[in-house]
Every structure is written in structure tokens, then in C-alpha cells.
Amino acid sequence: MVQAMIQISKEVNQILNIVKARYDLKDKSQAIEKVVLEYGQEFLEPGLRPEFVEKMKVRQQEKTVKVSDFKKFTNP
């Protein structure tokens, strides 16, 4: 585990106290970890928008077209 000394504003301190209380965490370190991991999931692995998912479901059901010679469809 890595240790870090950080400076936070009063507002951030209050938010961490709320997170700590809401999730019954032992200390602010766990609250910081919870907040960062939740943000990280949204930031690093964003979910697909529902309208995009629906669009892809419709496309999966469409009939595919086989192309035997791709050169016929390209410009010389």
C-alpha cells in the first residue's frame, strides 16, 4: 500500500466525511479510495449509451450482404 500526505479543502473534507459515514468506512483513506475507484470506473471504462446499444441490437438483426469481389466497389 502506498502512503501519501495530501492537502484538501474544507469542502472536500466534508464530502469525504459524508462518504465515510454513508458506506460505514473506517477512515478517510477508505473514503478516498472508494471515490477514486468509482470515478475511475466511469472515466476509464465508460458504459455505452442506451441509444447506442439499441442501435447496435437493431443492426445485429439486419440481414448481411456478402461481397465476393471487393474491387468492384472501389474506385480505380
PDB file of N, CA, C and O in Angstrom:
ATOM      1  N   MET A   1       0.849  -1.174   0.000  1.00  0.00           N
ATOM      2  CA  MET A   1       0.000   0.000   0.000  1.00  0.00           C
ATOM      3  C   MET A   1       0.896   1.238   0.000  1.00  0.00           C
ATOM      4  O   MET A   1       1.935   1.268   0.660  1.00  0.00           O
ATOM      5  N   VAL A   2       0.485   2.239  -0.736  1.00  0.00           N
ATOM      6  CA  VAL A   2       1.224   3.488  -0.841  1.00  0.00           C
ATOM      7  C   VAL A   2       0.626   4.485   0.140  1.00  0.00           C
ATOM      8  O   VAL A   2      -0.592   4.571   0.297  1.00  0.00           O
ATOM      9  N   GLN A   3       1.493   5.227   0.789  1.00  0.00           N
ATOM     10  CA  GLN A   3       1.016   6.279   1.680  1.00  0.00           C
ATOM     11  C   GLN A   3       1.311   7.625   1.048  1.00  0.00           C
ATOM     12  O   GLN A   3       2.331   7.803   0.382  1.00  0.00           O
ATOM     13  N   ALA A   4       0.405   8.575   1.264  1.00  0.00           N
ATOM     14  CA  ALA A   4       0.584   9.905   0.709  1.00  0.00           C
ATOM     15  C   ALA A   4       0.045  10.938   1.687  1.00  0.00           C
ATOM     16  O   ALA A   4      -0.991  10.734   2.320  1.00  0.00           O
ATOM     17  N   MET A   5       0.753  12.031   1.796  1.00  0.00           N
ATOM     18  CA  MET A   5       0.265  13.143   2.596  1.00  0.00           C
ATOM     19  C   MET A   5      -0.342  14.137   1.611  1.00  0.00           C
ATOM     20  O   MET A   5       0.327  14.586   0.681  1.00  0.00           O
ATOM     21  N   ILE A   6      -1.615  14.477   1.821  1.00  0.00           N
ATOM     22  CA  ILE A   6      -2.293  15.369   0.886  1.00  0.00           C
ATOM     23  C   ILE A   6      -2.925  16.532   1.639  1.00  0.00           C
ATOM     24  O   ILE A   6      -3.206  16.445   2.834  1.00  0.00           O
ATOM     25  N   GLN A   7      -3.138  17.603   0.920  1.00  0.00           N
ATOM     26  CA  GLN A   7      -3.866  18.750   1.460  1.00  0.00           C
ATOM     27  C   GLN A   7      -5.191  18.837   0.718  1.00  0.00           C
ATOM     28  O   GLN A   7      -5.231  18.809  -0.512  1.00  0.00           O
ATOM     29  N   ILE A   8      -6.280  18.944   1.485  1.00  0.00           N
ATOM     30  CA  ILE A   8      -7.600  19.036   0.879  1.00  0.00           C
ATOM     31  C   ILE A   8      -8.348  20.233   1.450  1.00  0.00           C
ATOM     32  O   ILE A   8      -8.067  20.692   2.557  1.00  0.00           O
ATOM     33  N   SER A   9      -9.285  20.718   0.687  1.00  0.00           N
ATOM     34  CA  SER A   9     -10.078  21.863   1.136  1.00  0.00           C
ATOM     35  C   SER A   9     -11.107  21.412   2.170  1.00  0.00           C
ATOM     36  O   SER A   9     -11.327  20.217   2.370  1.00  0.00           O
ATOM     37  N   LYS A  10     -11.726  22.383   2.817  1.00  0.00           N
ATOM     38  CA  LYS A  10     -12.774  22.087   3.799  1.00  0.00           C
ATOM     39  C   LYS A  10     -13.936  21.345   3.145  1.00  0.00           C
ATOM     40  O   LYS A  10     -14.486  20.399   3.710  1.00  0.00           O
ATOM     41  N   GLU A  11     -14.293  21.788   1.955  1.00  0.00           N
ATOM     42  CA  GLU A  11     -15.409  21.171   1.234  1.00  0.00           C
ATOM     43  C   GLU A  11     -15.122  19.696   0.929  1.00  0.00           C
ATOM     44  O   GLU A  11     -15.979  18.835   1.126  1.00  0.00           O
ATOM     45  N   VAL A  12     -13.922  19.421   0.451  1.00  0.00           N
ATOM     46  CA  VAL A  12     -13.543  18.036   0.149  1.00  0.00           C
ATOM     47  C   VAL A  12     -13.538  17.208   1.423  1.00  0.00           C
ATOM     48  O   VAL A  12     -13.958  16.051   1.414  1.00  0.00           O
ATOM     49  N   ASN A  13     -13.068  17.787   2.513  1.00  0.00           N
ATOM     50  CA  ASN A  13     -13.060  17.098   3.797  1.00  0.00           C
ATOM     51  C   ASN A  13     -14.482  16.721   4.210  1.00  0.00           C
ATOM     52  O   ASN A  13     -14.717  15.612   4.690  1.00  0.00           O
ATOM     53  N   GLN A  14     -15.424  17.637   4.025  1.00  0.00           N
ATOM     54  CA  GLN A  14     -16.823  17.357   4.369  1.00  0.00           C
ATOM     55  C   GLN A  14     -17.390  16.237   3.498  1.00  0.00           C
ATOM     56  O   GLN A  14     -18.106  15.360   3.982  1.00  0.00           O
ATOM     57  N   ILE A  15     -17.061  16.280   2.219  1.00  0.00           N
ATOM     58  CA  ILE A  15     -17.546  15.241   1.302  1.00  0.00           C
ATOM     59  C   ILE A  15     -16.980  13.882   1.700  1.00  0.00           C
ATOM     60  O   ILE A  15     -17.698  12.881   1.696  1.00  0.00           O
ATOM     61  N   LEU A  16     -15.700  13.846   2.041  1.00  0.00           N
ATOM     62  CA  LEU A  16     -15.094  12.587   2.460  1.00  0.00           C
ATOM     63  C   LEU A  16     -15.741  12.061   3.738  1.00  0.00           C
ATOM     64  O   LEU A  16     -15.935  10.855   3.889  1.00  0.00           O
ATOM     65  N   ASN A  17     -16.074  12.962   4.652  1.00  0.00           N
ATOM     66  CA  ASN A  17     -16.761  12.542   5.874  1.00  0.00           C
ATOM     67  C   ASN A  17     -18.131  11.943   5.560  1.00  0.00           C
ATOM     68  O   ASN A  17     -18.542  10.968   6.188  1.00  0.00           O
ATOM     69  N   ILE A  18     -18.831  12.521   4.598  1.00  0.00           N
ATOM     70  CA  ILE A  18     -20.144  12.003   4.194  1.00  0.00           C
ATOM     71  C   ILE A  18     -19.997  10.618   3.561  1.00  0.00           C
ATOM     72  O   ILE A  18     -20.750   9.698   3.882  1.00  0.00           O
ATOM     73  N   VAL A  19     -19.016  10.477   2.656  1.00  0.00           N
ATOM     74  CA  VAL A  19     -18.763   9.183   2.010  1.00  0.00           C
ATOM     75  C   VAL A  19     -18.403   8.144   3.065  1.00  0.00           C
ATOM     76  O   VAL A  19     -18.893   7.015   3.035  1.00  0.00           O
ATOM     77  N   LYS A  20     -17.547   8.539   3.991  1.00  0.00           N
ATOM     78  CA  LYS A  20     -17.123   7.641   5.072  1.00  0.00           C
ATOM     79  C   LYS A  20     -18.319   7.163   5.879  1.00  0.00           C
ATOM     80  O   LYS A  20     -18.422   5.976   6.187  1.00  0.00           O
ATOM     81  N   ALA A  21     -19.220   8.068   6.225  1.00  0.00           N
ATOM     82  CA  ALA A  21     -20.393   7.716   7.015  1.00  0.00           C
ATOM     83  C   ALA A  21     -21.386   6.885   6.206  1.00  0.00           C
ATOM     84  O   ALA A  21     -21.930   5.902   6.710  1.00  0.00           O
ATOM     85  N   ARG A  22     -21.619   7.272   4.967  1.00  0.00           N
ATOM     86  CA  ARG A  22     -22.619   6.595   4.134  1.00  0.00           C
ATOM     87  C   ARG A  22     -22.257   5.129   3.895  1.00  0.00           C
ATOM     88  O   ARG A  22     -23.127   4.258   3.898  1.00  0.00           O
ATOM     89  N   TYR A  23     -20.972   4.865   3.690  1.00  0.00           N
ATOM     90  CA  TYR A  23     -20.547   3.496   3.377  1.00  0.00           C
ATOM     91  C   TYR A  23     -19.930   2.788   4.585  1.00  0.00           C
ATOM     92  O   TYR A  23     -19.352   1.709   4.456  1.00  0.00           O
ATOM     93  N   ASP A  24     -20.060   3.406   5.753  1.00  0.00           N
ATOM     94  CA  ASP A  24     -19.569   2.821   7.003  1.00  0.00           C
ATOM     95  C   ASP A  24     -18.092   2.419   6.886  1.00  0.00           C
ATOM     96  O   ASP A  24     -17.715   1.288   7.192  1.00  0.00           O
ATOM     97  N   LEU A  25     -17.279   3.360   6.442  1.00  0.00           N
ATOM     98  CA  LEU A  25     -15.847   3.107   6.270  1.00  0.00           C
ATOM     99  C   LEU A  25     -15.092   3.476   7.542  1.00  0.00           C
ATOM    100  O   LEU A  25     -15.565   4.271   8.354  1.00  0.00           O
ATOM    101  N   LYS A  26     -13.913   2.885   7.700  1.00  0.00           N
ATOM    102  CA  LYS A  26     -13.133   3.101   8.920  1.00  0.00           C
ATOM    103  C   LYS A  26     -12.471   4.469   8.971  1.00  0.00           C
ATOM    104  O   LYS A  26     -12.421   5.112  10.020  1.00  0.00           O
ATOM    105  N   ASP A  27     -11.958   4.910   7.814  1.00  0.00           N
ATOM    106  CA  ASP A  27     -11.240   6.180   7.812  1.00  0.00           C
ATOM    107  C   ASP A  27     -11.356   6.874   6.459  1.00  0.00           C
ATOM    108  O   ASP A  27     -11.953   6.348   5.520  1.00  0.00           O
ATOM    109  N   LYS A  28     -10.769   8.073   6.384  1.00  0.00           N
ATOM    110  CA  LYS A  28     -10.856   8.864   5.151  1.00  0.00           C
ATOM    111  C   LYS A  28     -10.053   8.233   4.018  1.00  0.00           C
ATOM    112  O   LYS A  28     -10.361   8.456   2.847  1.00  0.00           O
ATOM    113  N   SER A  29      -9.043   7.460   4.347  1.00  0.00           N
ATOM    114  CA  SER A  29      -8.283   6.772   3.300  1.00  0.00           C
ATOM    115  C   SER A  29      -9.203   5.843   2.511  1.00  0.00           C
ATOM    116  O   SER A  29      -9.130   5.781   1.284  1.00  0.00           O
ATOM    117  N   GLN A  30     -10.062   5.129   3.217  1.00  0.00           N
ATOM    118  CA  GLN A  30     -11.005   4.251   2.540  1.00  0.00           C
ATOM    119  C   GLN A  30     -12.029   5.063   1.742  1.00  0.00           C
ATOM    120  O   GLN A  30     -12.464   4.640   0.671  1.00  0.00           O
ATOM    121  N   ALA A  31     -12.408   6.218   2.263  1.00  0.00           N
ATOM    122  CA  ALA A  31     -13.351   7.085   1.544  1.00  0.00           C
ATOM    123  C   ALA A  31     -12.722   7.596   0.257  1.00  0.00           C
ATOM    124  O   ALA A  31     -13.371   7.617  -0.789  1.00  0.00           O
ATOM    125  N   ILE A  32     -11.465   8.007   0.329  1.00  0.00           N
ATOM    126  CA  ILE A  32     -10.759   8.476  -0.877  1.00  0.00           C
ATOM    127  C   ILE A  32     -10.667   7.341  -1.888  1.00  0.00           C
ATOM    128  O   ILE A  32     -10.901   7.547  -3.079  1.00  0.00           O
ATOM    129  N   GLU A  33     -10.330   6.154  -1.422  1.00  0.00           N
ATOM    130  CA  GLU A  33     -10.214   5.001  -2.311  1.00  0.00           C
ATOM    131  C   GLU A  33     -11.554   4.698  -2.981  1.00  0.00           C
ATOM    132  O   GLU A  33     -11.596   4.426  -4.181  1.00  0.00           O
ATOM    133  N   LYS A  34     -12.631   4.741  -2.229  1.00  0.00           N
ATOM    134  CA  LYS A  34     -13.977   4.477  -2.770  1.00  0.00           C
ATOM    135  C   LYS A  34     -14.330   5.482  -3.867  1.00  0.00           C
ATOM    136  O   LYS A  34     -14.790   5.107  -4.946  1.00  0.00           O
ATOM    137  N   VAL A  35     -14.110   6.758  -3.576  1.00  0.00           N
ATOM    138  CA  VAL A  35     -14.443   7.813  -4.539  1.00  0.00           C
ATOM    139  C   VAL A  35     -13.599   7.664  -5.804  1.00  0.00           C
ATOM    140  O   VAL A  35     -14.123   7.758  -6.914  1.00  0.00           O
ATOM    141  N   VAL A  36     -12.320   7.435  -5.643  1.00  0.00           N
ATOM    142  CA  VAL A  36     -11.429   7.331  -6.796  1.00  0.00           C
ATOM    143  C   VAL A  36     -11.759   6.103  -7.636  1.00  0.00           C
ATOM    144  O   VAL A  36     -11.754   6.178  -8.864  1.00  0.00           O
ATOM    145  N   LEU A  37     -12.045   4.975  -6.994  1.00  0.00           N
ATOM    146  CA  LEU A  37     -12.384   3.770  -7.753  1.00  0.00           C
ATOM    147  C   LEU A  37     -13.694   3.929  -8.502  1.00  0.00           C
ATOM    148  O   LEU A  37     -13.804   3.474  -9.640  1.00  0.00           O
ATOM    149  N   GLU A  38     -14.679   4.554  -7.901  1.00  0.00           N
ATOM    150  CA  GLU A  38     -15.949   4.775  -8.597  1.00  0.00           C
ATOM    151  C   GLU A  38     -15.765   5.727  -9.773  1.00  0.00           C
ATOM    152  O   GLU A  38     -16.301   5.495 -10.856  1.00  0.00           O
ATOM    153  N   TYR A  39     -15.011   6.792  -9.559  1.00  0.00           N
ATOM    154  CA  TYR A  39     -14.744   7.736 -10.649  1.00  0.00           C
ATOM    155  C   TYR A  39     -13.946   7.049 -11.747  1.00  0.00           C
ATOM    156  O   TYR A  39     -14.193   7.256 -12.935  1.00  0.00           O
ATOM    157  N   GLY A  40     -12.987   6.229 -11.333  1.00  0.00           N
ATOM    158  CA  GLY A  40     -12.140   5.532 -12.290  1.00  0.00           C
ATOM    159  C   GLY A  40     -12.920   4.610 -13.197  1.00  0.00           C
ATOM    160  O   GLY A  40     -12.607   4.500 -14.383  1.00  0.00           O
ATOM    161  N   GLN A  41     -13.931   3.944 -12.667  1.00  0.00           N
ATOM    162  CA  GLN A  41     -14.750   3.062 -13.486  1.00  0.00           C
ATOM    163  C   GLN A  41     -15.482   3.855 -14.559  1.00  0.00           C
ATOM    164  O   GLN A  41     -15.572   3.415 -15.705  1.00  0.00           O
ATOM    165  N   GLU A  42     -15.998   5.004 -14.202  1.00  0.00           N
ATOM    166  CA  GLU A  42     -16.700   5.841 -15.177  1.00  0.00           C
ATOM    167  C   GLU A  42     -15.730   6.455 -16.177  1.00  0.00           C
ATOM    168  O   GLU A  42     -16.039   6.578 -17.362  1.00  0.00           O
ATOM    169  N   PHE A  43     -14.566   6.835 -15.692  1.00  0.00           N
ATOM    170  CA  PHE A  43     -13.594   7.526 -16.527  1.00  0.00           C
ATOM    171  C   PHE A  43     -12.865   6.570 -17.456  1.00  0.00           C
ATOM    172  O   PHE A  43     -12.708   6.854 -18.644  1.00  0.00           O
ATOM    173  N   LEU A  44     -12.418   5.437 -16.924  1.00  0.00           N
ATOM    174  CA  LEU A  44     -11.612   4.521 -17.709  1.00  0.00           C
ATOM    175  C   LEU A  44     -12.434   3.536 -18.524  1.00  0.00           C
ATOM    176  O   LEU A  44     -12.012   3.133 -19.608  1.00  0.00           O
ATOM    177  N   GLU A  45     -13.599   3.141 -18.023  1.00  0.00           N
ATOM    178  CA  GLU A  45     -14.436   2.183 -18.716  1.00  0.00           C
ATOM    179  C   GLU A  45     -15.859   2.727 -18.841  1.00  0.00           C
ATOM    180  O   GLU A  45     -16.776   2.229 -18.188  1.00  0.00           O
ATOM    181  N   PRO A  46     -16.038   3.738 -19.670  1.00  0.00           N
ATOM    182  CA  PRO A  46     -17.378   4.328 -19.756  1.00  0.00           C
ATOM    183  C   PRO A  46     -18.382   3.341 -20.337  1.00  0.00           C
ATOM    184  O   PRO A  46     -18.071   2.594 -21.265  1.00  0.00           O
ATOM    185  N   GLY A  47     -19.567   3.346 -19.790  1.00  0.00           N
ATOM    186  CA  GLY A  47     -20.636   2.491 -20.309  1.00  0.00           C
ATOM    187  C   GLY A  47     -21.170   3.049 -21.611  1.00  0.00           C
ATOM    188  O   GLY A  47     -21.047   4.242 -21.890  1.00  0.00           O
ATOM    189  N   LEU A  48     -21.745   2.197 -22.383  1.00  0.00           N
ATOM    190  CA  LEU A  48     -22.315   2.648 -23.646  1.00  0.00           C
ATOM    191  C   LEU A  48     -23.675   3.280 -23.402  1.00  0.00           C
ATOM    192  O   LEU A  48     -24.448   2.818 -22.563  1.00  0.00           O
ATOM    193  N   ARG A  49     -23.952   4.331 -24.140  1.00  0.00           N
ATOM    194  CA  ARG A  49     -25.247   4.993 -24.008  1.00  0.00           C
ATOM    195  C   ARG A  49     -26.348   4.043 -24.455  1.00  0.00           C
ATOM    196  O   ARG A  49     -26.166   3.288 -25.409  1.00  0.00           O
ATOM    197  N   PRO A  50     -27.488   4.075 -23.773  1.00  0.00           N
ATOM    198  CA  PRO A  50     -28.584   3.149 -24.112  1.00  0.00           C
ATOM    199  C   PRO A  50     -29.035   3.256 -25.567  1.00  0.00           C
ATOM    200  O   PRO A  50     -29.372   2.243 -26.180  1.00  0.00           O
ATOM    201  N   GLU A  51     -29.046   4.462 -26.127  1.00  0.00           N
ATOM    202  CA  GLU A  51     -29.490   4.598 -27.525  1.00  0.00           C
ATOM    203  C   GLU A  51     -28.508   3.933 -28.492  1.00  0.00           C
ATOM    204  O   GLU A  51     -28.919   3.418 -29.531  1.00  0.00           O
ATOM    205  N   PHE A  52     -27.216   3.940 -28.157  1.00  0.00           N
ATOM    206  CA  PHE A  52     -26.220   3.271 -28.988  1.00  0.00           C
ATOM    207  C   PHE A  52     -26.403   1.753 -28.908  1.00  0.00           C
ATOM    208  O   PHE A  52     -26.326   1.060 -29.923  1.00  0.00           O
ATOM    209  N   VAL A  53     -26.644   1.245 -27.711  1.00  0.00           N
ATOM    210  CA  VAL A  53     -26.855  -0.188 -27.527  1.00  0.00           C
ATOM    211  C   VAL A  53     -28.069  -0.644 -28.333  1.00  0.00           C
ATOM    212  O   VAL A  53     -28.023  -1.682 -28.993  1.00  0.00           O
ATOM    213  N   GLU A  54     -29.146   0.125 -28.281  1.00  0.00           N
ATOM    214  CA  GLU A  54     -30.353  -0.227 -29.044  1.00  0.00           C
ATOM    215  C   GLU A  54     -30.070  -0.222 -30.547  1.00  0.00           C
ATOM    216  O   GLU A  54     -30.534  -1.099 -31.275  1.00  0.00           O
ATOM    217  N   LYS A  55     -29.310   0.764 -31.000  1.00  0.00           N
ATOM    218  CA  LYS A  55     -28.968   0.858 -32.417  1.00  0.00           C
ATOM    219  C   LYS A  55     -28.173  -0.374 -32.863  1.00  0.00           C
ATOM    220  O   LYS A  55     -28.399  -0.901 -33.952  1.00  0.00           O
ATOM    221  N   MET A  56     -27.256  -0.821 -32.029  1.00  0.00           N
ATOM    222  CA  MET A  56     -26.439  -1.990 -32.363  1.00  0.00           C
ATOM    223  C   MET A  56     -27.270  -3.271 -32.339  1.00  0.00           C
ATOM    224  O   MET A  56     -27.023  -4.179 -33.132  1.00  0.00           O
ATOM    225  N   LYS A  57     -28.248  -3.354 -31.444  1.00  0.00           N
ATOM    226  CA  LYS A  57     -29.128  -4.524 -31.408  1.00  0.00           C
ATOM    227  C   LYS A  57     -29.920  -4.630 -32.702  1.00  0.00           C
ATOM    228  O   LYS A  57     -30.101  -5.720 -33.245  1.00  0.00           O
ATOM    229  N   VAL A  58     -30.393  -3.484 -33.192  1.00  0.00           N
ATOM    230  CA  VAL A  58     -31.137  -3.463 -34.452  1.00  0.00           C
ATOM    231  C   VAL A  58     -30.227  -3.888 -35.594  1.00  0.00           C
ATOM    232  O   VAL A  58     -30.642  -4.657 -36.461  1.00  0.00           O
ATOM    233  N   ARG A  59     -29.007  -3.403 -35.606  1.00  0.00           N
ATOM    234  CA  ARG A  59     -28.066  -3.748 -36.681  1.00  0.00           C
ATOM    235  C   ARG A  59     -27.701  -5.223 -36.661  1.00  0.00           C
ATOM    236  O   ARG A  59     -27.467  -5.816 -37.714  1.00  0.00           O
ATOM    237  N   GLN A  60     -27.650  -5.824 -35.476  1.00  0.00           N
ATOM    238  CA  GLN A  60     -27.338  -7.250 -35.390  1.00  0.00           C
ATOM    239  C   GLN A  60     -28.408  -8.089 -36.056  1.00  0.00           C
ATOM    240  O   GLN A  60     -28.115  -9.176 -36.555  1.00  0.00           O
ATOM    241  N   GLN A  61     -29.633  -7.615 -36.075  1.00  0.00           N
ATOM    242  CA  GLN A  61     -30.737  -8.366 -36.645  1.00  0.00           C
ATOM    243  C   GLN A  61     -30.885  -8.142 -38.146  1.00  0.00           C
ATOM    244  O   GLN A  61     -31.641  -8.854 -38.807  1.00  0.00           O
ATOM    245  N   GLU A  62     -30.166  -7.158 -38.689  1.00  0.00           N
ATOM    246  CA  GLU A  62     -30.257  -6.888 -40.130  1.00  0.00           C
ATOM    247  C   GLU A  62     -29.590  -8.004 -40.913  1.00  0.00           C
ATOM    248  O   GLU A  62     -28.655  -8.651 -40.441  1.00  0.00           O
ATOM    249  N   LYS A  63     -30.092  -8.209 -42.113  1.00  0.00           N
ATOM    250  CA  LYS A  63     -29.525  -9.219 -42.997  1.00  0.00           C
ATOM    251  C   LYS A  63     -28.180  -8.720 -43.515  1.00  0.00           C
ATOM    252  O   LYS A  63     -28.032  -7.553 -43.879  1.00  0.00           O
ATOM    253  N   THR A  64     -27.212  -9.617 -43.542  1.00  0.00           N
ATOM    254  CA  THR A  64     -25.890  -9.233 -44.041  1.00  0.00           C
ATOM    255  C   THR A  64     -25.820  -9.422 -45.546  1.00  0.00           C
ATOM    256  O   THR A  64     -26.561 -10.218 -46.121  1.00  0.00           O
ATOM    257  N   VAL A  65     -24.928  -8.688 -46.168  1.00  0.00           N
ATOM    258  CA  VAL A  65     -24.726  -8.777 -47.606  1.00  0.00           C
ATOM    259  C   VAL A  65     -23.323  -9.311 -47.845  1.00  0.00           C
ATOM    260  O   VAL A  65     -22.342  -8.746 -47.360  1.00  0.00           O
ATOM    261  N   LYS A  66     -23.234 -10.404 -48.596  1.00  0.00           N
ATOM    262  CA  LYS A  66     -21.930 -10.982 -48.911  1.00  0.00           C
ATOM    263  C   LYS A  66     -21.380 -10.316 -50.167  1.00  0.00           C
ATOM    264  O   LYS A  66     -22.096 -10.117 -51.148  1.00  0.00           O
ATOM    265  N   VAL A  67     -20.105  -9.979 -50.116  1.00  0.00           N
ATOM    266  CA  VAL A  67     -19.442  -9.354 -51.249  1.00  0.00           C
ATOM    267  C   VAL A  67     -18.345 -10.301 -51.701  1.00  0.00           C
ATOM    268  O   VAL A  67     -17.430 -10.617 -50.941  1.00  0.00           O
ATOM    269  N   SER A  68     -18.446 -10.751 -52.946  1.00  0.00           N
ATOM    270  CA  SER A  68     -17.456 -11.708 -53.430  1.00  0.00           C
ATOM    271  C   SER A  68     -16.201 -11.018 -53.940  1.00  0.00           C
ATOM    272  O   SER A  68     -15.097 -11.542 -53.790  1.00  0.00           O
ATOM    273  N   ASP A  69     -16.363  -9.852 -54.537  1.00  0.00           N
ATOM    274  CA  ASP A  69     -15.207  -9.154 -55.089  1.00  0.00           C
ATOM    275  C   ASP A  69     -15.267  -7.694 -54.652  1.00  0.00           C
ATOM    276  O   ASP A  69     -16.028  -6.899 -55.206  1.00  0.00           O
ATOM    277  N   PHE A  70     -14.479  -7.362 -53.680  1.00  0.00           N
ATOM    278  CA  PHE A  70     -14.487  -6.015 -53.118  1.00  0.00           C
ATOM    279  C   PHE A  70     -14.002  -4.976 -54.132  1.00  0.00           C
ATOM    280  O   PHE A  70     -14.379  -3.809 -54.032  1.00  0.00           O
ATOM    281  N   LYS A  71     -13.191  -5.365 -55.087  1.00  0.00           N
ATOM    282  CA  LYS A  71     -12.647  -4.435 -56.083  1.00  0.00           C
ATOM    283  C   LYS A  71     -13.746  -3.785 -56.929  1.00  0.00           C
ATOM    284  O   LYS A  71     -13.561  -2.682 -57.444  1.00  0.00           O
ATOM    285  N   LYS A  72     -14.865  -4.451 -57.070  1.00  0.00           N
ATOM    286  CA  LYS A  72     -15.984  -3.890 -57.841  1.00  0.00           C
ATOM    287  C   LYS A  72     -16.551  -2.638 -57.172  1.00  0.00           C
ATOM    288  O   LYS A  72     -17.140  -1.785 -57.837  1.00  0.00           O
ATOM    289  N   PHE A  73     -16.370  -2.533 -55.850  1.00  0.00           N
ATOM    290  CA  PHE A  73     -16.962  -1.431 -55.092  1.00  0.00           C
ATOM    291  C   PHE A  73     -15.989  -0.291 -54.814  1.00  0.00           C
ATOM    292  O   PHE A  73     -16.371   0.708 -54.206  1.00  0.00           O
ATOM    293  N   THR A  74     -14.742  -0.424 -55.249  1.00  0.00           N
ATOM    294  CA  THR A  74     -13.767   0.633 -55.011  1.00  0.00           C
ATOM    295  C   THR A  74     -13.481   1.364 -56.304  1.00  0.00           C
ATOM    296  O   THR A  74     -13.635   0.808 -57.391  1.00  0.00           O
ATOM    297  N   ASN A  75     -13.068   2.602 -56.184  1.00  0.00           N
ATOM    298  CA  ASN A  75     -12.710   3.396 -57.362  1.00  0.00           C
ATOM    299  C   ASN A  75     -11.314   3.027 -57.818  1.00  0.00           C
ATOM    300  O   ASN A  75     -10.426   2.826 -56.989  1.00  0.00           O
ATOM    301  N   PRO A  76     -11.104   2.933 -59.134  1.00  0.00           N
ATOM    302  CA  PRO A  76      -9.760   2.581 -59.654  1.00  0.00           C
ATOM    303  C   PRO A  76      -8.752   3.682 -59.453  1.00  0.00           C
ATOM    304  O   PRO A  76      -7.591   3.534 -59.835  1.00  0.00           O
TER     305      PRO A  76
END
